[in-house]
Amino acid sequence: MNSFLDPAILFFVLGIFAGVLRSNLEIPAPISRFLSLYLLMALGLKGGFALAASGLTREVAISLACALALAVAVPALGYALLRRFLSGFDAAAIAATYGSVSAVTFITAAQYLDSNGLTYGGHMAAAMALMESPAIIIAVVLANVVRGRASGTGLAADRAVRAPIARVLHESFTDGGQLLLLGAIVIGILTGAAGQAAMQPFSGDLFKGMLAFFLLDMGLLTARNMGALKGRSPWLIAYAIGAPLVHAALALALAAAAGLSPGNGALLMVLAASASYIAAPAVVRQAIPEANPSLYFGMSLGLTFPFNVLIGIPLYVSAAFYVLG
């Protein structure tokens, strides 16, 4: 299975190439936003239709439980490691970014499985939604602990925790993309097979082309953000590549212990290995202003995202089907 033969991946490579050459090729921001919302809506509908057909099975419940466990474990482990060579604020921000998930990486992996005729459960879209917020909340709590220690008063720390957490919870559950994904899942469940037939031209037939167009834009954005990593510590660059592999291995071990199917295990690995470059950085920038945005954003988008799309996804899928198949 060669991911480079996939047109969507090739458009991503084209975007990076055009960006490196400093071409004037550009996708207007409103179109990029529309493509992002379309992909989330189509993914949610697919997941909802699949859940309507399968119902709440044991595999669904176990998959969601595994996703939630990883959403807590990954940022906690990341912070413990990063705190050794970064400030508490930067460590918390990067832990949030790598503990949260990338919807585009997940969508690309799902399309990769579809292209190779490999099956997976539509409920994994719900697992992705479940993994979005816990890492951000954990990071805000950790940052407030750092603030409390710096201030030297427990009361200041308590006050710092309460206000940001309320805001983070609100932003997490009312974020437009997150709300659209969850709403589309519910609509898919409610409408079932009839809704799937009605929406097939929109959420099915157009999906591949829309993904390719969006990945072209992501390639351009990736190339523009690679410069943020110049002069950074080699440890951070190693983390941006090594952390996804470690997180994927942790997810694979959990999937094997839980008895997940190969397809669901592969997507769980992709979720654990991905790093948010939209939702988490947007919230973290407001909740942890002391952290350096060029670190967590540059690492996730400049290194981890292209690594996962070009190398990680086929590696994770192959490992999942070898171990779980």
Secondary structure as UniProt FT lines:
FT   HELIX           3..5
FT   HELIX           7..20
FT   TURN            21..22
FT   HELIX           29..54
FT   HELIX           58..82
FT   TURN            83..85
FT   HELIX           88..99
FT   HELIX           103..115
FT   TURN            116..117
FT   TURN            122..123
FT   HELIX           124..130
FT   HELIX           134..151
FT   HELIX           154..174
FT   HELIX           176..199
FT   HELIX           200..205
FT   HELIX           207..225
FT   HELIX           226..229
FT   TURN            230..231
FT   HELIX           234..258
FT   HELIX           262..273
FT   HELIX           279..287
FT   TURN            289..290
FT   HELIX           293..299
FT   HELIX           300..304
FT   HELIX           305..307
FT   HELIX           308..312
FT   HELIX           313..324
//
